[in-house]
Amino acid sequence: MRHFMHVSLLLLLAGLSGLSFAGSQLEEPLSNSVKALMQRSVSDRAVPTLTFATQEEGQAWLNEMSERLKKRIPDARYREDFLRTLHYEASRAGLDPQMVLGLIQVESGFKKYAVSSVGARGFMQVMPFWVRSIGAKDHNLFLLRTNLRYGCTILRHYVDIERGDLYRALGRYNGSLGRPEYPNLVLGAWRKHWDYTPKTWNNIPKNI
């Protein structure tokens, strides 16, 4: 109970003050195979789509998340574009979109042009060295899709390194591996603000 209250207090203070808890991914050597895989991922040019069993389920998710996000991103058109892009990028990386929303809340407070004290940029606070390592010179980390694509690709890389352990992967993402504060904040934000269970779910998805 004390642990839950501590996480809730940190989330409350962050929300009231506009603070984020951005850290920094650490630049480490990548094997040629991993580097090639990540390069292919960040070069994706497919049109972002919501992938649900039915169009109705996709629209229900979009409506619900849009309502929850309204205070943080007031512009309705941009908010929908953000959510469609986030769902696509998270899903193609094998990540839960609602968890990624929790990460963005903690990392940047949904501020598109956020820059941390160590230079991490955008919604998902991506370090610029990733552009040099796996991207291209014209990749702008303040662009919506570029930032989400990099962020989801990087987190997927860390999940793979940690053999599916999301808690440790989140620590790596924030540059605080071994410390509980950041993973607890992300998981707490996910559960408190972005948890979502569809009413029905079929095995065969459709793009909408």
N, C-alpha and C positions, 0 to 999 in steps of 0.2 A: 504493500500500500504506500509506504514512504517513497519507494522508487517511482511509482506511478505519479504521485503528487509532485515529485521533483521534475519529471519530464513535462508534466502539464504546466508547471510554473514557468519553465524555460520557454515553452511554446507560447504561453500567454504574454510573457515579456517581449518575445520576438514580435508578436503580432501588434502589441501596443506601441512599441518603440520603432518598428520598421527595421529592426536589426536582422541581419542574416548571419548564418554560421558557416560562411564559406571557408574552405581550407584550400589545399592545393594538391593536385595529383603530383606524384613524384616522377621525374623523368628517369626512366630505366631502359636499358637496352632491350630491344625486341628481336626475337628470332626472325629470320627471313620469312618463314611461313606465316607467323602471326602478323607481321607487318603487312604482308601481301593481303591477308584476309581483312584486316582493318582498313586498308586502302580501298579495297573493293566496296566495303560497307559505306565509307564516307563518300564514295563517288556515285552512290545510288541516285538515279534520276526519275524513278517511277513516281506517278502522281499519288500523293498521300490519300489513303482511303480508310474508312472505318470498316473493320472486318467483324461482322457479327452473323449469327445464324439467319436473322431476318432484318429487313430494313427497319421494321418497327423497333426491334431491340437496339439497333444502332442509334436510332433517333431518340429513344428513351434515355440511353446513356448520355448522348450529347446534351439533351435538355437538362438532365439532372446535374451533370458536371458544369454546364454553363451557368446554372442558377447558383451553384456553390462558388463559382469563380467570379461572379458579377462584381463584387466589391473590389476585387484585386485587379481585374481587367474590365473596365466599364464599357469599352467599345464592343458592341455585340458582334459585329462582323469580324473584327480581329480576334475576339474571344473564340468564335467558332473555328476560325482558321487555325488558331493555336491548338485547340483541342483535337481537331482532325489530324494535324501534323504530329502532335504528341502521341496520339493513339497509334498512328502508323509507325512512327519511329520506335516507340517502345515495343510494340508487338513484333516487329520484324527482328528486333534484337532479343526476343524471348523474355522481355521484362513486363511486369504488370504495370499498365499505364497509370493506375491509381497510386502505386508506389512511387513512380516517377514524379507525379504531382506533389507527393509529400517531400521528395528530395528537392524539387524546385522551390517549394515553400521555404524550406530550411536554408538552401544555398543562396537564393537571391531575393526571396520574398516576391517572386514574379516580376522582377524589374528587368526589362529587356537589356538595358544598357549598364547593368551593375558591373562594377570592376572592384575586385578585392584588393587588399593591401599588397598582395603578391602578384597581382596582374591577371587573376582568373576572370573570365569574361562571360557576360550574358546570363540567360536564365539558368543554365546548368553549371555556370562557373567553370568553364573549360580553360585550361592553361594553354597559352599560345604555342608552347613547344610542340603540341600535338599536330598543329598545322605543318610544321617543318618535318615532323616524323612520318605522318601518314596522309597528309593532305596535299593541297596545291596552293600556290602563292595567292590566288584570287579568292581563297576561302575566307569569308568574313564571319568571325565568331559572334558578331552581333546580329546577323541575319537569323530569323526565327528557325527555319528548317536546318540550316547549317549547324547552329548551336545544339539543337535537339538531336541531330544525327550524330554529331561528335560525342555528346554527352552519353547517349544510350550505347553507342559503340564502345566507348571507354568503360562504362560500367559493366557491360557484357564481358569485356576482356577480363575485368577484375573478378567477376563471378566465376569465369572459367578457371582463372588462376587458383581461386579458392574452392574449386570443385563443388560449386553450387551453394557455398555458404554465403548468403546475402549479407549477414551481419559483418563478416570480415571484409567482404567486397566493398561495402559502404565505407568502412574504415579506410581502405585503400583509396577510394574515390576522394575522400576528404583529406588524405594525407595524415590520418590520425589512427592508423592501424594499431590495435591493442588497447585503445581507449574507448570507453563505452558511450561517451556523451553524444557524439554525432550519430552513430547508428540508432541509438535510442530516440533521438529527436526525429529522425526521418521516419522510423517505424511508428512513433507516436503520432506524428502529423498524418501519416497514411491512415492509421486506424481512426483518428479523431475527426478528420476533415474529408477524406477522400475514399474511404472504404465503400465499395459498391458491389452488390450482388444482383445480377439480372434475375428476373422472375422465371424465365425459361432459358434453356441453353441447348442447342442441337449440335450435333457433331460435324455437320457440313456447313462451313461458313460461306457467306456471300459478300462481295465487295459492294459498298454503297457509296 
